Amino acid sequence: FPSVLIEATPAAEPKVANDDFYKVVLQGVRLMHLCSFEYSDVVLVLAYATVYFQTTFEAIGHMMSEIEAAHVCTLLIYLAHSFVLDETCPLRCWRRYIFRKYCTLKVLDAALFRLFDLRGFHLRVSSEQERDALAALLSSPRLQKSMD
């Protein structure tokens, strides 16, 4: 997943190619697993989060530290899972298991709103963006061609 983010947003490499980033993002993926989300749903959520990360990093990436980038990316995963999936894991659970040492629920909610605002309150991605993100995550050039 971080390599896909770097491929899509090369300027993000210093912020996402580190152990803190891997650890926080992996906690988000693990939480989705513990909530019994299907593998295919998790992959789709990560694809959407990849697209969200690109626009978010363009807007505020220069202001983020490495640990903040990790938490922002994980919050984008939460946002993507809220949009893509019918049943979701509440923000309070994400806060309890991932953001507990980082911020309060009130601050987390405000950060989530800010990220949603940065997207212009639009969470849908184009078919092309979805296809490209899924192909990158699945590392399959053949998938990209078969989806054309």
N, C-alpha and C positions, 0 to 999 in steps of 0.2 A: 504493500500500500504506500509506504513512504517513497519508494522508487517511482511509483506512478505519479505521485504529487510532484516530485522533482522533475520528471519528464514533462509534465504539463505546465509546471511553473519553475523553470530553472533557477530563478532568483531566490526561491524558497529553500534551496539546498542547505545553507548554513543553519537554518532554523529547524529543519525536519530530519536531517541526517545525524541524529544523536540518540543516546540511550534514553534520555528523559522523554523524548517524543515517542519512541517505540513503546516505552512502558505505559504511558498515559493512554495512547491510542489502543494498545492491546487490552487495557482494562475495559475500554468501551466495547471492543469486540467480544471480550469474555463475558461482559454483562449481558450482551444480546444472546450469547450462547446459553448462559444460565437462565435466561428468560424463555428458553426453548424456541427461539426463532430459527427457522430453516436456514440452511447454508445458503441457498439461492437468494433468500431475502436479505441476508447479511451482505452478500456480494452486491446486490442491487443498491442497498443503503450506502455502501462504501463508494459505489460508482457516483451516486448523487452527491455524496460528501466531497468527492474529488472535484466535481464541477463547482460546487459551492466554494471550496477552498481557493480555487483559481481567482474568482472575483473578489473574495474576501482578502486574499493576500495582496492583490493589486491595490486595494483600497487602504488597508491598514498594516500590511506586512512589515513595512519599514519601521513601524512603531512597536512591534512585538519582540519580546525576548524569546529565547528558545522554549522555555517552560510555558510561556503564555501561548506561543504558537501551538504547542501540544494540547493545551486545554481548549483553545479556540477550535482546533481541528476536531477534537472529541465532542465539543458542543455542536459543531456542524454535523457530526455523525448523529447526534441526538436529533437535531433538526430534520435531517434526512429521514431518519427512521420514523419520526412523527408524521412526515408527509407520505412516505411510501407504504407504510404498513397499516393494516386495519386496526390491529391491537398494538399498543405501545407500552413501554415501561415508563412510569411517571418520572418527571424531572427530579423529584425528591429522592428517588432510588438512585438515579445517576449521581446526584450530589452525595448521597450517603456512601456509595462505593467508589466513586472516582474523584469528586471535587471536594470531599470532606475537609481536607487540610488546605485547600486552595482558597475557598470563599464560602460565604453564607448562601443559603437558598435565595434570599432576596437579591444579592449581587449576581448570582448565577442567572436568575430570571431576567434581570436588567440586561446582562450580557447577551442572553439569548434574544431578547427583543431587539437589541442593537444589531446583532447579526442578521436577524430577519429583516430589519429596516435596510441594512446594506444591500440586501437582495431585492429591495423595492417591494417587499412583502409578496414576492413571487417565488415559489419553490419548484415549479415545473421546469424541467430542462427539455431542450429540443431532442428529438429522436436521434439526431446526429451526435449530440453531446453524450446522450445515454449510451449509444452504440460504441462510440470511441472510448468512453470511460470503462465500459464493460470489457471491451477487447483488450485494453491496456491492463486491467486487473487480471484478466484470464490469460494474458500474454499469448494471444493467438491471432497472428496476422490473418489466418484463414477465416476466423470468426468475423473479422472486419470485412473481408471480401464477401462472405456468404450473407452478411446482413445488408449489403448494398443493393 
